[in-house]
Amino acid sequence: MPATISFFDMAVNITPPTGYLQPVPLTLGPNWQPNDVRMLFVSASGTSGSDDITLMEPMFPDPPTGFTAAYSLDPGAETRGVYYRYLQPGDSDTSVAFPKPPAWRDFNFATITARGVNPSVAPIAAPLTISYTGGDPSATVSSVTAPAAGDMVFMLANVPDPEGGSPFWASSMGVPTGWTPLVATDKSGTTYFSYDTNPALEVIGKNFATSGTTGSVAVPVASGAPAFLGMYAFIQPAPDVSVTIGAA
């Protein structure tokens, strides 16, 4: 049977760097094994100041040193991407730099380590399409294709609506039916609070035994009118290892 992918060393952060640098954890985790994959989801934007125009913030380097971009919006110019690294003995934390914007619009940073991933098949990643009508009890993520057996991982976040809808606060997010919570900010994920209005970030996963699609995914949200962003990564499990026992 193929390997079962497991996840550990998971963290999320919605607090912008106080300076220009943000550490990228390369934690080897418990009982490190070759081909453990460190995955990074990151998005950052700021405003131009008094006119409150949203500006994407570049990240340097992009991709971070030692990482490969499975998806990157606009390398060196706009920070929104999914990156991965096969962990190695001796790995240590590194840092990436962000220009210091006049005001942060959003900063969403999530890391997970996946074990049991096929080292011959690179992760597939891309942005998610998310639709939402202010006041509705859920946001809808458009269907994504799972090209083979494997695990689909969604990073979902929201921030106050830059268009200033009413009400325009961010809102807590719950776990969609049939998905597994991996990590989330306070009052989202398994601690979903339907009236919380803080910026929210969660990472969820779903296993696919064969190729298929996610279908439309309904994400519970608190009442409000936030702006959503999301990215996905799809990873395939390591293949079965056959053993032949011969006669002496």
C-alpha positions as CSV (number, residue, x, y, z in Angstrom):
1,M,0.0,0.0,0.0
2,P,1.1,3.6,-0.6
3,A,2.4,5.5,2.5
4,T,0.0,7.4,4.7
5,I,0.9,11.1,4.7
6,S,1.1,12.6,8.2
7,F,1.5,16.3,9.2
8,F,3.3,17.8,12.1
9,D,5.3,21.0,13.1
10,M,2.4,23.1,12.1
11,A,2.1,26.8,12.8
12,V,0.2,29.9,11.6
13,N,0.9,33.5,12.1
14,I,-1.1,36.7,11.2
15,T,1.2,39.2,13.0
16,P,3.4,41.1,10.5
17,P,7.1,41.3,11.2
18,T,8.1,44.1,13.4
19,G,11.1,44.7,11.2
20,Y,12.1,43.6,7.7
21,L,12.7,39.9,8.5
22,Q,10.4,37.0,9.1
23,P,11.9,33.6,10.1
24,V,11.2,30.6,7.9
25,P,11.2,27.6,10.3
26,L,13.0,24.5,8.9
27,T,12.2,22.4,11.9
28,L,13.2,18.8,11.4
29,G,10.5,17.6,13.8
30,P,10.4,14.4,15.9
31,N,12.2,11.4,14.5
32,W,13.3,13.2,11.4
33,Q,13.2,11.0,8.2
34,P,14.5,11.6,4.7
35,N,12.0,13.2,2.4
36,D,10.0,15.0,5.1
37,V,8.7,18.0,3.2
38,R,8.5,21.5,4.8
39,M,5.7,23.5,3.2
40,L,5.2,27.3,3.5
41,F,2.1,29.3,2.6
42,V,2.6,33.0,2.7
43,S,0.7,36.2,1.6
44,A,1.4,39.8,2.5
45,S,0.1,43.2,1.4
46,G,0.1,46.7,2.7
47,T,-1.6,50.1,1.9
48,S,-0.2,53.2,0.2
49,G,-1.1,55.3,3.2
50,S,-3.8,58.0,3.3
51,D,-5.5,56.8,0.0
52,D,-5.8,53.3,1.5
53,I,-4.9,51.5,-1.8
54,T,-3.9,47.9,-1.3
55,L,-0.4,47.2,-2.4
56,M,1.2,43.7,-2.7
57,E,4.5,43.4,-0.8
58,P,7.5,41.7,-2.3
59,M,9.5,39.1,-0.4
60,F,13.2,38.7,-0.7
61,P,14.4,36.2,-1.7
62,D,11.5,34.7,-3.5
63,P,11.4,31.7,-3.2
64,P,13.1,31.6,0.2
65,T,16.6,30.2,0.2
66,G,16.5,26.4,-0.2
67,F,12.8,26.3,-1.1
68,T,11.1,25.6,-4.4
69,A,8.0,27.5,-5.5
70,A,5.1,25.2,-6.2
71,Y,3.1,28.4,-6.9
72,S,4.2,32.1,-6.7
73,L,2.0,35.0,-7.8
74,D,4.8,37.3,-9.1
75,P,8.3,36.5,-7.8
76,G,10.2,39.5,-6.5
77,A,7.2,41.8,-6.8
78,E,4.2,40.3,-5.0
79,T,4.1,38.0,-2.0
80,R,1.6,35.2,-2.4
81,G,2.8,31.7,-2.9
82,V,3.3,28.1,-1.8
83,Y,6.9,26.8,-1.3
84,Y,8.4,23.5,-0.3
85,R,11.7,22.0,0.8
86,Y,12.8,18.4,1.4
87,L,14.4,18.6,4.8
88,Q,18.0,17.7,5.3
89,P,20.2,17.0,8.3
90,G,21.7,20.3,9.5
91,D,18.8,22.5,8.3
92,S,18.3,25.6,10.5
93,D,15.9,28.5,10.4
94,T,16.5,31.2,7.8
95,S,14.8,34.5,7.3
96,V,13.2,36.3,4.4
97,A,12.8,40.1,4.1
98,F,9.7,42.2,3.4
99,P,9.8,45.9,2.6
100,K,8.2,47.8,5.5
101,P,4.9,49.1,4.2
102,P,3.2,52.2,5.6
103,A,0.5,49.9,6.9
104,W,-0.1,46.2,6.7
105,R,-3.2,45.1,4.9
106,D,-2.7,41.5,5.7
107,F,0.1,39.1,6.7
108,N,-0.7,35.4,6.5
109,F,2.0,32.8,7.1
110,A,1.5,29.1,7.6
111,T,4.0,26.2,7.8
112,I,3.5,22.4,8.0
113,T,5.7,19.4,7.6
114,A,4.4,16.4,5.6
115,R,5.8,12.9,6.0
116,G,5.3,10.0,3.6
117,V,5.4,12.2,0.5
118,N,6.5,10.7,-2.8
119,P,10.0,12.3,-3.4
120,S,9.6,11.8,-7.2
121,V,6.4,13.8,-7.6
122,A,6.6,17.6,-6.8
123,P,3.8,19.2,-4.9
124,I,1.2,21.0,-7.0
125,A,-0.1,24.4,-5.8
126,A,-2.2,27.3,-7.0
127,P,-4.5,30.0,-5.7
128,L,-8.1,29.2,-4.7
129,T,-11.2,31.0,-6.0
130,I,-13.4,32.0,-3.1
131,S,-16.8,33.6,-3.3
132,Y,-18.8,35.2,-0.5
133,T,-21.8,37.4,0.0
134,G,-21.7,39.6,3.2
135,G,-23.8,38.2,6.0
136,D,-23.9,34.6,4.6
137,P,-23.1,31.8,7.0
138,S,-20.4,30.3,4.7
139,A,-17.9,31.2,2.0
140,T,-17.6,28.9,-1.1
141,V,-14.3,27.6,-2.4
142,S,-14.6,26.6,-6.1
143,S,-13.8,23.0,-6.9
144,V,-10.2,21.9,-7.3
145,T,-8.9,18.8,-9.1
146,A,-7.0,16.1,-7.2
147,P,-5.0,14.5,-10.1
148,A,-4.3,11.2,-8.2
149,A,-4.5,9.6,-4.8
150,G,-3.1,12.0,-2.3
151,D,-3.8,14.8,0.2
152,M,-5.2,18.2,-0.7
153,V,-4.3,21.0,1.7
154,F,-6.1,24.4,1.8
155,M,-4.7,27.5,3.4
156,L,-7.7,29.9,3.9
157,A,-7.5,33.5,5.3
158,N,-9.5,36.6,5.5
159,V,-9.0,40.3,6.3
160,P,-11.2,43.4,6.5
161,D,-12.7,44.2,3.1
162,P,-10.5,46.8,1.4
163,E,-13.6,48.1,-0.4
164,G,-15.2,49.0,2.9
165,G,-18.4,47.0,2.7
166,S,-20.8,47.1,5.6
167,P,-19.9,45.5,7.9
168,F,-16.4,45.2,6.6
169,W,-14.6,43.3,9.4
170,A,-12.8,40.0,9.1
171,S,-14.4,36.9,10.6
172,S,-13.7,33.6,12.2
173,M,-13.8,30.5,10.0
174,G,-14.9,27.0,10.7
175,V,-13.8,23.6,9.3
176,P,-15.8,22.5,6.2
177,T,-17.7,19.1,6.4
178,G,-15.4,16.2,5.5
179,W,-12.2,18.1,6.0
180,T,-9.6,17.7,8.7
181,P,-8.3,20.7,10.7
182,L,-4.5,20.9,10.7
183,V,-3.9,24.3,12.4
184,A,-5.7,27.6,12.8
185,T,-5.6,31.0,14.5
186,D,-7.6,31.4,17.8
187,K,-11.4,31.1,17.4
188,S,-11.1,29.5,13.9
189,G,-10.8,25.9,12.9
190,T,-12.0,23.6,15.7
191,T,-12.5,26.6,18.0
192,Y,-14.7,28.4,15.4
193,F,-16.6,31.2,17.0
194,S,-19.4,32.5,14.8
195,Y,-19.2,36.1,16.1
196,D,-15.5,36.6,16.2
197,T,-14.2,39.5,14.1
198,N,-10.5,39.1,14.2
199,P,-8.4,38.3,11.1
200,A,-8.5,34.5,10.6
201,L,-6.3,31.9,9.1
202,E,-6.7,28.1,8.9
203,V,-5.0,25.2,7.2
204,I,-7.2,22.1,6.5
205,G,-6.7,18.9,4.6
206,K,-8.6,16.1,2.9
207,N,-7.4,12.7,1.7
208,F,-8.3,11.3,-1.7
209,A,-8.0,7.6,-2.3
210,T,-8.2,8.1,-6.1
211,S,-8.2,11.1,-8.5
212,G,-11.2,13.3,-8.4
213,T,-12.3,16.8,-7.4
214,T,-13.0,18.6,-4.1
215,G,-16.3,19.9,-5.4
216,S,-17.5,23.2,-4.0
217,V,-16.4,23.6,-0.4
218,A,-18.6,25.5,2.0
219,V,-16.5,27.2,4.8
220,P,-18.4,28.4,7.8
221,V,-17.8,32.0,8.6
222,A,-18.9,34.6,11.1
223,S,-21.3,37.2,9.8
224,G,-19.4,40.1,8.1
225,A,-17.9,41.1,4.8
226,P,-14.3,40.1,4.8
227,A,-12.0,39.8,1.8
228,F,-10.8,36.2,1.4
229,L,-7.6,34.7,0.1
230,G,-6.7,31.1,-0.3
231,M,-4.1,28.7,-1.8
232,Y,-3.9,25.0,-2.1
233,A,-1.2,22.3,-2.3
234,F,-1.7,18.7,-3.4
235,I,0.9,16.1,-2.4
236,Q,1.1,12.4,-3.4
237,P,2.1,9.6,-1.0
238,A,5.2,7.6,-1.4
239,P,4.6,4.4,-3.4
240,D,4.4,0.9,-2.0
241,V,7.7,-0.8,-1.4
242,S,7.6,-4.4,-2.4
243,V,9.9,-7.0,-0.8
244,T,10.8,-10.3,-2.4
245,I,11.8,-13.1,-0.1
246,G,13.9,-15.8,-1.8
247,A,14.8,-19.3,-0.7
248,A,18.2,-19.9,0.8
